[in-house]
Amino acid sequence: MRWAAVAAAAAALVLLAAGPVAGDEHNHRYQVGDTVTLWVNKVGPYNNPQETYNYYLLPFCKPRPGDKPRHKWGGLGEVLQGNELIDSQLELKFRTDLPKRDICSMTLGDEAVEDFTEAVRRHYWYEFFADDLPIWGFVGPPPEQTKGDSNVYIYTHKTLDIAYNGDRIIHINLTSESPQPLTAGATLTFTYQVQWKASSIPFVRRFERYLDFNFFEHQIHWFSIFNSFMMVIFLTGLVSMILLRTLRRDYARYTQRADHDDLESLERDMNEESGWKLVHGDVFRPPKFLEVLAALVGTGVQLALLVLSVILITIAGTLFVERGTIVTVFIICYALTSFVGGYVSGGYYARNEGKNWIQTMLLTACIFPVSCFSIAFVLNTIAIFYQSLAAVPFGSIVIVLLIWMFISFPLCLFGTVVGRNWAGAPDHPCRVKRIPSPIPDKKWYLRPPVIAFVGGLLPFGSIFIEMYFIFTSFWNYKVYYVYGFFLLVFVILLIVTVCVTIVGTYFLLNAENYHWHWTAFCAGASTSLYVMLYSVHYFVVKTKMTGFFQTAFYFGYTLMFCLGLSIMCGAVGYLGSLAFVRRIFRNVKVD
């Protein structure tokens, strides 16, 4: 009994020490009267999404100037997206209405008037967060709304309408009111009020108000999927026709000759023919710059697996509702899939009897991240010069480098070693001649540069409409959530790319040109060229971006995207062509 009493007393002390469990934004549950923190995040011109600054870069007064406000640092992805949350120091109590009250007062000086005036004229918006819900507002009414008035106005009152369901916050609406003219020497008093109202919307659906269903689920979106699907049927039918009709007829003829004639007569008959059969002794000759091609193919397969993994994880976890989560998942998945990139490049390089495998491994591990880091370094330098939140802190850069050094690079090395030993044995269906055969001159449309340039047109056509939705969500403040569409378009893109490169390779081999390796890769990679041209059109026609900062970030991000797309499509198209070439030469008995 004595021990039971001691245990009960200890439990009571623990409960008393713990006290009541207060709700917060981590579990998203609150009790009446609990504090709800309102975080200020960033401010910037509405037409330039990446040009964002610290909220207090504008001379807003603070509720408690003497106190240093709390900062909330999120995960790696949140920091890379340029978020810096600062406690607004405004009083918000759960389900407790607050009448109009002062935030602070300030006397406008000439510099403050100039800063606020520029912000209003450039349509500066700001972003707050409460319970992980974004809140947006404008600094002042745009001059277009005050035509005929020479004054520039700033909003001085904020009304927060907060909906709740039980012990959870459902949505928050901010209304900016009471515009006051910006005049040097004038005193402005900033105020706010809070109103709570019950809602029947369940907590799991609270993010739906940020999703533009009418935009993303428009009929044109469904039509684009149907159009791409019909393109897939056409191209797969074309490839099937090549395989089943043309090649089967050739197989039957040459197999019959091989069964009844000797090798000399077979070679004589083949010399009388023209087309892909004549390059059997050169078609498996290792391409030029084998190390670079092996690294690109391995990296492309890694990127394809990376995109597929991120899409599936996002669909399963609805990661678009959390700040920076998709970016974090992207970085981690890239590091973990490095084994696949090393395995594919190492095996391919060994099968082509390459000797300098260490150089290939280094290229595989570095070619994409170093290219992206170089572009990001230039953009980060610009952001630092502009004092923008888009500048990535040094600590976050170090974390990314450590992930690459201690996870991505070792996995790439391990994958290369495994690929060389498990999938590195040469197994070409035909022997390679010692002396390369001459390549006859053909018409201009059968030359490798033309085939490579035209090869990206149909894959781009299959993703053209989806590119508009992706660009609009990234550059125009829309939340992209239709990852089911994204998955379907991604699969269609891969299928169309493989079919197009196979057809292009067949035409090239029929022209007795055995330099198909880089042609097949570039035919798939050229898709990114059309995407880059489309991005220029989108920038000029669909956006109102201005200034060097936003222009540099727009084309810098687009360049990184096109770089990854070109490597991925090029690798997928090349591997499809490689399987096609191996298949058609497997049954040609010329050895």
C-alpha positions, 0 to 999 in steps of 0.5 A: 500500500505504501508503494501504491501511495508513493506511485499515486503521489508521483503521478499527481506531481507529474500531472501538476507539473505538466499542467493543461496541454495548450494547443498550438500550430503543431497539433492544430488544436486549441482551447478557448482563450489559447494564444494563436500566433500570427507570423509575418513572412515577406513582402514584395511586388505582386507581379514579381513572385520571386522578388520578396523581402523581409516584411519589416524592410518596409518601415512598418512600425512594431507593436513592441519596438523594444522587444526582439520578436521571435523567429520561426525557422522551418525545414530545409525546403521552407528556407530554400523557398525564401520564407522567414517567419517573424512573430507579429506580436499581435494578440490573438486568442482562440474563439475570442473576438477582439474589438478594434485596437491599435497596433502602433503609431508612427510619424511619416518621414520623407524616406518612409513616404518614399518607401511606402509610395514605391511599394504601393505603386508597384502593387506590393503584397505581403504574406502572413501565417497563422496555424500554418494557413497563409494570409495575403494582403496588399500594402495599399490600393493600387493607383488605378483605383484612385484615378484623379487623385494625386495622393498615394494611400496605404491601408491602416486597418486589418480585419481578421475573420477566422472560421473555426470548427470545434477546436481547430482553425479552418480558414482565415480571411484578411480585409485591408481597410481605412486607406490614408494618404502618404504625406510627410509629417503625418501620423498614421495609426495602424489598427486591427480587429479579430472576428471568429465564426463557426464553420461546418467545413471539416479540418481535412478540407480546410486547404481546399479554399486555396485550390482553384478547381475551375482552373485546374479541372477545366475541360481544356485540361481533360482535352489535353490528356485525351489529345496526348493519349491519342498521340501515344496510340498513333506513335505506338502504332507506327512503331509496331508497324515498323517492327511487325511489317518491315522488319519481319519481312526482312527477318524472314528473307535473311533467315531463309538465306542464312539457312540455305546459303553460305556466308559468302553468298549471304554477304553478297546478297546483303551488299546488294541491299541497302538500309539498316542491314548494312550497318550491322558491323558498325551499329554497336561501335562505341560512340564518341565521348562515351564517358559523357553519354554514360553519365548523361544516361545514368543521370537521366534515368535517376531524374526519371525515377526521382520525378516519379517518386516525388509525384507518388509521394505527393499524391499519397501525402498531399505535400502541397499543403505544407510549406517547402515539403515538396522541395525537401522531398525532392532533395532527399529523393535525389540523394537516395536515387543516386545509386540508380544513376551510378548503376546505369552509367557504370553498367552501360560504360562497362558494356561498351568496354570503357576503361576510365570508369572513375571519370564516368562516375565523377561525371554522373555524380556531378554533371547535374548538381554542379550545373544547377549549383552554378546557376543557383550561385549566380541567382543567389548572388543577385538575391544577396545584392538586392537583400531579398529573402530569395537569397539562400542562407549559408547554413542551408547551402552547407546542409545541401552540400553535406547531403550530396557529399555524404549520401548522394556521392557515396551512393553513386560510387557504390552504384557504379561499382555494382553496375560494372560488376553485375551488368557490365559484360558486353553482349552486343548481338553483332560483332564490331568491324575493325575498320568503320564503314563509310557513311553515304551522303543522304538528303538533308532531312535524314541527317542527324541534326535534323532528326534530333531537332525535329525529335522533340516536337511531338513530346513537347506537343504531348505536354504543351497544355500541362506546361501552361498549368505548371507555369501558371501555378509556379509564377502566378500564385496558384497551388498545383494539386492535380498530381494525378494529371501530372503522373499521367502526362509524365508517363505519356511524355516518356512513351512519346519520347521513346516512340519518336526516338525509335522512329528517328533511329530507324530512319537514320539506320535506313540511311546507312548512318550508324552514328545513332547514339548521340542522335537518339539522345539529342532527339529526346533532349530537344524537347527542352528546347521547345519548352525554353522557347515556350517559356519566352512566349509565356514570359512576354505574353502571360506575365507582367514581370519587370526588372532585372531581378525577376527576369534573372530568376525566371530564366534561371529557374527555367534553365534548370528545369529545361536542363533536367528535362533534356537529360531525362528525356534524352536518356529515356529516348536513348535507352528505348532506341538501344533496346530497339536496335538490339532487337532488330539486329538480334535475329540478323545472322551475319556473324 
